Every structure is written in C-alpha cells, then in structure tokens.
Amino acid sequence: MASTSAQMASDSSPSNLGCTHDVFLSFRGEDTRYNFTDHLYNALVTKGIRTFRDDQLPRGEKIAPELLNAIEKSRSSIVVFSKTYAHSRWCLDELAKIMECSRKYGQKVLPIFYHVDPSDVRKQTGSFGEAFTRYEETLKNKVQSWREALTEASNISGWDVNKGYESQYIKNITSDIADRILNFKPLFVGDNLVGMDSHFKKISVELSMKSNDVRIVGICGIGGMGKTTIAGYIYIIKFLGDLNVVASLEMSKRFTKKKVYLVYKSYFLMISKREKIQR
C-alpha cells in the first residue's frame, strides 16, 4: 500500500499536473511585503526561479480561486512566518492549502521564521496565540485545520531569520532552494571557447534580433556536440556581456534583460518582441 500511495503522489505531483511556478510565496503583507519578502522575491527571480507573489489579487473574506490554483501548480512553497502572519485568515487559508498539497502531491514546503520563535508557530503561543484567542470565538470551524497546518509546517526544517544581515540570509536561502530543492545545474561559459562567433552569426540571422516579431530557433544535433554550450554562449556572452553570469539547465526561465527566453531542455532560444508569434 505504501508504494501504491507513493506512486499516486508521484503521478499527481505538481510537475505532472503542469506546474507553472517553482516557488509560491506565502507571507503577511503588512509585515514583510516591502522589505524581506520583496528582497527575497527579487533574489529568486534573478536566479531564474519562477516565483509567484500575490501582488494584485483583491483581499476578501475567502481566498481567491486564482491563489489556490497557483499553490497547486507550484513545485514548492516558501512560507514566511512573521509576527502577525496568524492575524490574517487569508494567510492561514493559504497555509492550509499549501500543507494539503504537500500531503497530496509531495510539494516541498520551506518555512522561514522571520523574527518569530518557531515554537510560537508550532504551539500557537505569543502573537500566534493572540490571533487564535479571537478565532476560537468566531471561527471555530476553521481553527483546528489552521492549528494543524501551523504545527505541521513549523516542524519542517527551515530558516530562522532573527539576527544578522538579511542580505546574507536571502543569499543562503536562494542558493539552497536552487541547488538542493530545485536541483538547478549551473552552466559556466568560459572565455576560451573556439568558433563560437560563427555559430552566433548564423543563429542571429535566424533570430532577426532587430525585428519586432517573436522568433524561436531550435538547436538540434547528436548528444555531446555542444548545443547547450552554444545556447549558453549566445545568452551569456552576447546578451549579458558577463562571463560570470550563471545560467541554469533544464529549466524554462524568463530573463528580463533584452526580454530573452531560454528553454535549455529543448535547446531553444526565443527573443520576445512586441508582436505575437505568427503561425
């Protein structure tokens, strides 16, 4: 039965359900929207990690269906527990859904304890206990599921952000997520490659980079002939002009500079312009 359950979880995992994000960010806007979470979001995106952050959905009594769908179609969720996280019923509903996806699909949950004691989250004491004192009177039907979600999430190994430079915490968190959780494979393009300029000239003609349309170019060939190296060279050297930039393999990622898309898994380069693809 255990193997059957594991197989079912694997078959219905976010990747098999057509995941659209690598990370879903759950946070209390009043506490961290314009500081820690904003910096974390930008660091994740810069590293090529597709991250969902709720910026524009209207707040209401019930969690928006769009948000539930975003959670389901994310490979992992980062939960930033802050002082008033539990004071938001929206946040608690998000967390309950996140933990449901963790149990059902095997989605990874990554807690960050931002200036809060993990034991307060686990036992619903301190500021978390204050919130639940009010909920016990008005929302008894949801209290139990919220408590279970908080306890379950806080028992997962995460990051305790309390003292020190936040920039260093964010650097460590993003690197850990990219390397250990999402298994990003770094691609370093050196400056001693021979014959790349001729490849670039041929591909740049096909890309028609001065035009306003969208072009997709496939780089095909037998394994080991250098398809990925060529794609990396064109993006890193010619578009970024920086030999120290690290790209990632086997992930569809958006790079905002020059509006370039790379899909390394299929060895495609796509230059995004203003007009739609003409079929």
VENCOR-V229319 format. One record per run of one state. SS is the DSSP state (alpha for helix, beta for strand, coil for the rest). FROM is the first residue (numbers start at 0). LEN is the number of residues. Records with the same first field share a line. If there is no record, write none. Layout:
SS = FROM-LEN + FROM-LEN
//
This chain:
coil = 0-1 + 11-9 + 27-1 + 32-3 + 46-4 + 52-12 + 72-1 + 81-3 + 87-1 + 105-2 + 114-3 + 123-2 + 138-1 + 154-4 + 161-4 + 181-4 + 187-8 + 207-7 + 218-8 + 240-6 + 248-3 + 255-1 + 266-1 + 271-8
alpha = 1-10 + 28-4 + 35-11 + 64-8 + 84-3 + 88-17 + 117-6 + 125-13 + 139-15 + 165-16 + 195-12 + 226-14 + 256-3 + 263-3
beta = 20-7 + 50-2 + 73-8 + 107-7 + 158-3 + 185-2 + 214-4 + 246-2 + 251-4 + 259-4 + 267-4
//
